[in-house]
Amino acid sequence: MHTRIAIALLIAIFCICNGHKPVVLLHGIMTGNESLGLIKGRILEKHPGTVIYNLDRFAGWSSLDNLWFQVNELGKDVMDICKRHPEGVHLLGYSQGALISRVILQTFPQHNVINFISLSGPQAGQYGTSFLHIIFPGLALKGAFELFYSHVGQHTSVGNYWNDPFHQELYFSYSQFLPFVNNEIITNKSETFRVGLLKLNKMVLIGGPDDNVITPWQSSQFGYFGDNDSIVEMANRDIYTKDLIGLKSLDKKKKLDIITVPGINHFMWHLNISIVDNYILKYLN
């Protein structure tokens, strides 16, 4: 026990002296921590000595596990890291990992994450064939709700954030994850979900119109489909105007940064050095 405490103190002292807070990385769906190798390498190149935790749990097919299970398990890992670093850490999640990371902050409000970077994550949900056919190649878009809005479908990560604009009644009736963490359905945990995000120094939402997987791409910035396939930007949705999870409050305090980058395909966000250099590193100082 004394050895563990001594090691933790040495790590904390090193990080404080180094000047760069530790960074936690969380991969996307159907991949593992190797997919974030470029981001990790670039951080170490530009910020030598940074302690980086590149989480590898729920890699590959296990990334399809129920999201509440993933959030609770990965959340324990993140909280252990936070305890090792009382000076605070930064958190970056990519794709599905960005959504999981955000909900970890909401579910574990005792965290000490300073800046949270969401790299092309389906924060407002997902509804599109490009994404669907990657995981479920035989499933038709218009019939996907029959699978995802069911007891079986809610055991899958994709089903947990599938947000069919044409079947909203079923979405609110069956979805056990997204409408709750977005406080579209109010529960006794709703205020906790706000507190966990309001603690942040910065929430950074990165996405772009050429993503071609996150659909609509504005979901990466809490925008989503409205009536007649129209897109409603975050600032005009209830999640912002009613400050359901604290986005409006963060924005008023200049703690919410919306970054839109054209010309980047979904599978290139984490493999593009210019994205790291221009839009990520400055939040890791």
C-alpha positions in Angstrom: 0.0 0.0 0.0 2.8 2.4 0.9 4.6 1.6 -2.3 1.4 2.4 -4.4 1.0 5.8 -2.6 4.7 6.6 -3.2 4.4 5.8 -6.9 1.2 7.9 -7.2 2.9 10.8 -5.5 5.9 10.6 -7.8 3.7 10.5 -10.9 1.8 13.5 -9.7 4.9 15.5 -8.9 6.4 14.6 -12.3 3.3 15.8 -14.1 3.1 19.0 -12.2 6.8 19.8 -12.9 6.4 18.7 -16.5 3.7 21.3 -17.1 1.4 19.1 -19.2 -1.6 17.4 -17.6 -2.0 13.6 -18.2 -4.2 12.7 -21.2 -6.8 9.9 -21.4 -7.6 8.5 -24.8 -10.6 6.4 -25.7 -11.0 4.6 -29.1 -14.0 4.2 -31.3 -16.2 1.3 -32.3 -14.7 -1.9 -33.7 -11.2 -0.7 -33.0 -8.7 -0.7 -30.1 -6.2 1.7 -28.6 -3.8 1.1 -31.5 -6.1 3.3 -33.6 -5.2 6.3 -31.6 -1.5 5.7 -31.9 -0.9 8.7 -34.1 -2.6 11.0 -31.6 -0.6 9.6 -28.8 2.7 9.8 -30.7 2.0 13.4 -31.8 1.2 14.5 -28.2 4.4 12.9 -26.9 6.4 14.6 -29.8 5.0 18.0 -29.1 4.5 17.7 -25.3 7.4 15.4 -24.2 6.9 13.6 -21.0 3.1 13.8 -21.0 1.6 10.8 -19.2 -0.9 9.2 -21.6 -3.5 6.5 -20.8 -4.6 5.0 -24.1 -7.5 2.8 -22.9 -8.0 -0.5 -24.7 -11.0 -2.1 -23.0 -14.0 -2.9 -25.2 -11.9 -3.2 -28.3 -13.2 -4.9 -31.4 -16.5 -6.7 -31.2 -16.8 -6.0 -27.5 -17.3 -2.3 -28.5 -20.8 -3.4 -29.4 -21.6 -4.2 -25.7 -24.4 -2.2 -24.0 -23.2 1.4 -23.4 -24.2 1.6 -19.8 -22.0 -1.4 -19.2 -19.1 0.2 -21.0 -19.6 3.6 -19.3 -19.6 2.0 -15.8 -16.5 -0.2 -16.5 -14.5 2.4 -18.3 -15.7 5.0 -15.9 -14.0 3.1 -13.0 -10.8 3.1 -15.0 -11.0 6.9 -15.6 -11.7 7.5 -12.0 -8.7 5.5 -10.9 -6.6 7.6 -13.3 -8.1 10.8 -11.8 -7.2 9.7 -8.3 -3.6 9.1 -9.4 -3.5 12.7 -10.7 -5.2 15.1 -8.3 -3.8 18.0 -10.5 -6.4 17.0 -13.1 -6.4 15.2 -16.5 -7.6 15.8 -20.1 -10.0 13.4 -21.8 -10.3 12.8 -25.6 -12.7 10.3 -27.1 -13.1 9.4 -30.8 -16.3 8.4 -32.5 -18.4 6.1 -30.2 -15.6 6.7 -27.6 -16.4 10.4 -27.6 -20.0 9.6 -26.6 -18.8 7.2 -23.9 -16.3 9.7 -22.6 -18.9 12.4 -22.3 -21.3 10.1 -20.4 -18.5 9.0 -18.1 -18.1 12.6 -17.1 -21.9 12.8 -16.4 -22.1 9.5 -14.5 -19.0 10.1 -12.4 -19.3 13.8 -11.5 -16.5 13.5 -8.9 -14.0 13.4 -11.8 -11.2 16.0 -12.2 -11.2 16.2 -16.0 -10.2 19.6 -17.1 -10.7 19.7 -20.9 -12.9 17.2 -22.8 -12.4 16.8 -26.5 -15.1 15.0 -28.5 -13.6 14.0 -31.9 -16.5 13.2 -34.3 -18.7 11.6 -31.7 -22.5 10.9 -32.2 -23.5 13.1 -29.3 -27.0 13.7 -30.5 -27.4 10.2 -31.9 -27.0 8.4 -35.2 -29.2 7.7 -38.2 -27.5 6.8 -41.5 -26.6 4.0 -43.8 -22.9 4.7 -44.0 -22.5 3.9 -40.4 -25.1 1.2 -40.3 -23.6 -0.9 -43.1 -20.2 -1.0 -41.4 -21.6 -2.9 -38.4 -24.8 -4.5 -39.8 -24.3 -4.8 -43.5 -27.7 -6.6 -44.1 -29.8 -4.2 -42.2 -31.9 -1.6 -44.1 -32.0 1.9 -42.7 -35.7 2.3 -42.6 -36.2 -1.0 -40.8 -33.3 -0.6 -38.3 -35.7 0.7 -35.7 -37.4 -2.7 -35.4 -34.1 -4.1 -34.2 -32.7 -1.3 -32.2 -35.9 -0.3 -30.4 -36.3 -3.7 -28.8 -35.0 -5.6 -25.8 -32.4 -7.3 -27.9 -31.4 -4.1 -29.8 -30.8 -2.2 -26.5 -28.1 -4.7 -25.6 -26.0 -3.2 -28.4 -24.1 0.1 -28.3 -25.4 1.2 -31.6 -29.0 0.6 -30.5 -28.3 2.7 -27.4 -27.7 5.9 -29.5 -29.8 5.1 -32.6 -32.0 8.1 -32.9 -34.6 7.5 -35.7 -36.2 10.9 -36.5 -39.2 9.1 -38.0 -39.9 6.9 -35.0 -39.4 9.3 -32.1 -42.2 7.7 -30.0 -40.3 4.4 -30.1 -37.0 6.1 -29.4 -38.4 7.6 -26.2 -40.2 4.4 -25.3 -37.4 1.9 -25.9 -34.0 3.7 -25.8 -32.4 3.1 -22.5 -29.4 5.4 -23.0 -29.3 8.5 -25.2 -32.6 10.2 -24.1 -31.6 9.8 -20.5 -28.0 11.1 -20.7 -29.2 14.0 -22.9 -31.8 14.7 -20.2 -34.6 14.5 -22.8 -36.2 12.2 -20.2 -35.9 13.7 -16.7 -34.9 11.3 -13.9 -33.4 11.6 -10.4 -30.0 11.5 -12.1 -30.7 14.5 -14.4 -29.0 17.1 -12.2 -26.0 14.8 -11.7 -25.7 14.5 -15.5 -25.5 18.4 -15.7 -23.0 18.8 -12.8 -20.5 16.4 -14.4 -20.3 18.5 -17.5 -20.4 21.9 -15.8 -17.2 21.1 -13.9 -15.3 21.2 -17.2 -12.9 24.0 -18.1 -13.5 23.3 -21.8 -15.8 21.1 -23.8 -14.5 20.8 -27.4 -16.8 19.4 -30.1 -15.0 18.6 -33.3 -16.8 17.5 -36.5 -17.2 18.3 -40.1 -19.5 18.2 -43.2 -17.5 15.5 -45.0 -17.5 13.0 -42.2 -19.8 10.6 -44.2 -20.4 8.3 -41.2 -21.8 10.3 -38.3 -25.3 11.2 -39.6 -26.1 13.9 -39.5 -22.6 15.1 -39.1 -24.0 17.9 -36.9 -24.6 15.3 -34.2 -20.9 15.6 -33.4 -21.9 19.1 -32.2 -25.3 18.2 -30.7 -27.2 19.2 -33.8 -29.8 16.8 -35.2 -32.6 16.1 -37.6 -35.8 18.1 -37.1 -39.0 17.9 -39.1 -38.9 16.9 -42.8 -35.3 15.8 -42.7 -34.2 19.4 -41.9 -31.2 19.9 -39.6 -31.6 21.8 -36.4 -28.3 23.2 -35.1 -27.4 22.7 -31.4 -28.2 26.3 -30.5 -31.8 25.8 -31.6 -32.5 22.5 -30.0 -34.0 22.0 -26.5 -30.8 20.4 -25.2 -29.2 23.9 -25.6 -32.1 26.3 -25.2 -33.4 24.6 -22.1 -29.8 23.9 -20.9 -30.7 20.3 -20.3 -27.1 19.1 -19.7 -25.3 22.4 -19.2 -24.3 23.3 -22.8 -25.8 26.8 -22.7 -24.2 27.5 -19.3 -20.8 26.3 -20.6 -21.2 28.4 -23.7 -22.0 31.6 -21.7 -18.8 31.1 -19.8 -16.9 30.6 -23.0 -16.2 27.0 -22.0 -17.8 25.4 -25.1 -15.8 25.4 -28.3 -17.4 24.2 -31.5 -14.9 23.3 -34.2 -16.0 22.5 -37.8 -13.4 21.2 -40.2 -14.3 20.4 -43.8 -12.6 17.8 -46.0 -12.1 15.1 -43.2 -13.6 11.6 -43.6 -14.7 9.9 -40.4 -11.9 7.4 -40.6 -9.3 10.1 -40.9 -10.0 12.4 -37.9 -7.6 10.4 -35.7 -5.0 9.8 -38.5 -4.5 13.4 -39.6 -1.6 15.2 -38.0 -3.0 18.6 -38.9 -6.1 17.8 -36.8 -3.9 17.1 -33.8 -1.7 20.1 -34.4 -4.4 22.6 -35.1 -7.3 21.6 -33.0 -6.2 19.2 -30.2 -2.8 20.1 -28.8 -3.8 23.6 -27.6 -6.3 22.0 -25.3 -3.7 19.8 -23.7 -1.4 22.5 -22.3 
